[in-house]
Amino acid sequence: MEALKAITEPWLKRLGPTCEAMTPKERLQRRIDDYNADTGTRDQEDGYDCPVCKNKGFISAMVEQGPAFYEVFRPCQCDEIRRTRLRLKKAGLLDAVNKLTFDNYQAIDPWQKRIKETALRFIQDDAHNFFFIGGQSGAGKTHICTAITAHYINAGKRARYMVWFDEATKLKGFVNDPEEYNAIMAELKETDVLYIDDLFKPIKGANGQTLPPSYADVRLAMEIINYRYNNPALITIVSGERILDELLDIDEALAGRISELSKEGGYCLNLARDSRRNWRMKGVTTL
């Protein structure tokens, strides 16, 4: 008897008034409140701590229809955030999103401060949806663009991180498989936020000359950019070593669309090439 009492007393204390003193509706509401107050473990999988569902993924609520009432479970608003973070984790990019933040971006020189100020202004500007930064390698372009992308992920938007060379190579491999090709392209075109990293990364040929991107690469980029250009609700972020004038030489229509939508709000940044801006080379000891 004492053993039974030891088991039941903590539960009865948690209920407060005895079950007999509560109406069926009150008992259901207490169960709903208990569920919503409990914590889950989904944050252990994707690293996102949700204050709304407390990492359970669902929220319990009561629905009333006439004299009847019952409990329903609705997906939390964090569901899309978690799906995006899991995609990044699968691609090995979740650590980069967690590490490359606005707080960790070192804005020491005036040009770095300008980049950070522009990026912070962009994420608060609902009137403009294209951000472009191109030029000097190792100057923090990927860092600042990843921080922008992470802001939108944490705001609940669907996002895709596209390393141009890798994704373009995969897409070209599916050129004879229309179903797979169209599925990948649809995701890149229609996702709320698309970050294209290293667009048309310069590659040198055997003679040391920088090779132009292939016709297939240009066609792919145009298909994606043109779709997003015509859908102003979509946010597009582009970075690369080529400045806008170099993109203009490759394809005027493509560069024109990027320029038109990014320069309007002051979100088109060309970084002059200066090896002193390459942080990857800082701290190198020359003997």
N, C-alpha and C positions, 0 to 999 in steps of 0.2 A: 504493500500500500504506500509506504514511504517513497519507494522508487517511482511509482506512478505519479505521486505528488510532485516529485523533483522534476519530472518531465513536463508536466502540464502547467505548473505555476508560472514559469517564464513566458509561456505562450499566452496565458490568461492576463498577465500583467501587460503584455504588449497590446492586447485587445482593449484594455481599459475596462469599460463596462462589460458585463457578462453578455454572452451571445444572446441569451434569452431576453435581455433588456433592449436589444437592437432589432430594428425592423429588417426584413430581407434586403431592402434597398440600402440601408445603412451598412449592413454587413458587406454587401458588394462594394460599396464605396470605400470601406476600410481596406478590403483586399486590393482594390485598384491603387489606393494611396500607398499601401505597403510595397506593391510591385514597383511603382514609380520611384519610391524612395531607395530601393535596393540598387546596388551597383553591379555592373556586368564586367566582362573581361575582353570585350572586343578591341580595346585600346592596345592590348598585348600583341595583337596581330598586325595592326597598321600604325600604331603610335599616335593616334588621334584621341584626345581626351574630350568627350562631349559633355558639356554641363547640362544638356537638356534631357537626354535619356540615360545619362550616367553610364554610358558604354554598354548598354544592353542592346541597342539597335532598334528597340520598339518602345512605344509609349502606350499605356493602357488608358482607356476612357470608357465612360458609361454612355450608352445610347438608349434613349427612351422612345418608344413608339406606342402611343396611347397608354394603356395601363401597364404595358410590359416594359421591362428594362433589362439590358444585358451588357456584358463586357466585350469590348473590341480592342484589338491590338493594331496600332498604325505604325508603319515604318517611320523612324525619326528622320529629321531633316539632314542628319549627318550621313545618311546612307550613301548619297552621291559622293560626298567627300571621301568616305571610306573606299568606295569602289575605285575612285581615281587614285588614291594613295596605294591601293593594292596593285593597280596596273603599274604604277611607278616602281613599286617594290619588286614586282615580277621582272621588270626591265632593268633592275639594279640601279634605279635612279632615286629611290626614296631617301637615301642618305644625303644625296646632293640637295634635295629640296629642303631637308631639315638643316643642312649646314650653310647653304648659300642664301642667307637672309639679308634683309636691309640692315639689321643691327650689326651683322658681321662684315658688311661692305666697308672697307677702309676708304673714307673720303678725306684725304689729307690735302692733296693739291687742288687748285681751283677747278681743273677740268673734271676731277673725280666728284667734287661737290656738285658741279653742274649736272653730271650724269645722275647722281642720286636724287637731287632735287627734281629733275625732270621725271624720273621714274615714279617718285612719290606723288607728283602732281597728276601723272597719268592714271594711277589707280583710283584717284578721286574724281576723275573727269568722265562723266557718263556720256558726254557729247562726242568723244573721239574713241576710235577702236583699233587704230593701227599704231604700233610702236616699232621703230627701226633704229638699230645702232650697228654701224659697220666701221671697219678700219683696223687699227693696230692690234696685233695678236697679243694675248696675255694682259690686256688692259682691263679685265673685269667685265667684259660684255656678257658672257654666259652667266656670271654671278648675278648681275643686276636683273637680267631677263628671267632667271630662275626665281628670284625674289618676287618679281611681278607675278609670275605664274602661280607661285605658292600662295600669294595673297588671294587670288581668285579661287584656287582650290579650297582654301579655308573658308571662303565665302559661300561654298556650296556649288560652284560651277563645275561642269564637266571640262576637263582639260587634257590635252595631249602634248607630250614633249617629243618633238620630231628632230632627231639628229639627221640632217639632210642626206648625207652620203649613205648611211645605213638604210634609211627608209626608202630612199629613191632606188637603191640597188634591189631591195626586196620587191618593190612595186614593179620594176622592170622585169623581174623574174616571173611575175604573174601576168605578163602582157598577153599570153595565150590562154589564160584562165580568167575569162571575163567575170565570173561569179566572185572569185577571190579578190581580183583587182578592184571591182566595184565596191565590195564590202569594205576594204581598207580605205579606198578613196572617200567613201561616204563618211567614214568616221573622221578623217582628216578635214574634210570640207565642213562638216556639220557640228563638230564639237564646239562648245561654248567658247573655249579658249584654246588656241593653237600656238605653240611656241616652236618656230622653225630655227634650229641652231645650226650655224655654219653653212648657210645657204651658198651653194656653188663654191665650196672651199677650193682655193687655188691649188692646183697640182702641177708640178713642173715635169716637162717631158725630158727625153734623153739629151736634148740640146740645151737644157737649162731654161727654156722659155716656158712661161706659164700657159698651160693648155686651157682653151675655152671649154665650158661645159658642153656636153653633147646635146644634140637636138632633142633627144628623149628627155633629158633632164630639164631643159627649158620648157618643153611641152607639159611635163608634170607640174612644174612650179606654176606655170600660167594657169593650168586647170584648177589648182587649189586656190591660188591668190585671187583669180577672177571670180570664183564662186563666193569667196568671203568678202571681196570688194562689193559685190552686189547684195550682200546680206549684212546691213549695218549693225545688227544686234550681236554679231560675232566679233570676238576680240582676237586680233592677230598680232603676234610679236615675232620679229625677225632679227636675227643677228648674224654676223659673218665678217670675214676679213676683207671682203670687197666693199668699198664705199659706194654710194649711190651712183656716182658718175660711171663707175666700172660696170655696175649692173645695167646702166643705160646703154653702154656699148654692147652688152650681151643681148639685151632685148628691151627695146624702147617701151613697148606696151606694158611689160611686167614692171619695169622700174617706175614707169609713170603712175601705175596704180598704187604702188607702195608709197611713192612720194606724195601723191595727192592726198591720201588719207592720213599720213603720219605728220606731214609738215604743217597741216592746218592748225594743230594744237601745239606745235613746237616739239613734236615727238620724233623728229627725223634727225639723228645724230651721226655725223661723220667724224671719226677720230683720226687725226693726222698721224701718219706713221712716224714713230719716234721710239727707238729701242729702249730709251730710258723709262718708257711707260710700261714695259713688259715686266710685270712683277715676278714672272717665273724665272727671270734672270737675276733678280736681286739676291744678294748674299753669296754669289758665286765667287770663289777664291781663285784668283789667277796667280800662278807661280812662275 
